[in-house]
Amino acid sequence: MLKQIVAVAACIFALMVVVKDGRALRMTGLFTGSCSIVQTYTDASTLVGCRAGKLDGRPDLSHRACTIYQTTGALQYWHCAAGYSSR
């Protein structure tokens, strides 16, 4: 009985560590929003498409010198100045 309790406690602790780290949530894209570069223009500016996550909603790129270009369905497009990276 004690072994089962310790095993369940270890599993719960491992799950808490994975969720706290956040990498697993970002990689799946289910819970946090994600963005990817759709197009790069000749002046090195980019068009970035962002998809909303279940918990966070759509990412806000306004603090990265980006302006909203268009919102269509599940995607929101941003026009970003040169130097934008998706990381």
Summary of the structure (lengths in Angstrom):
residues: 87
radius of gyration: 18.5
end to end distance: 46.1
largest distance: 66.2
contacts: 199
relative contact order: 0.17
helix: 33%
strand: 32%
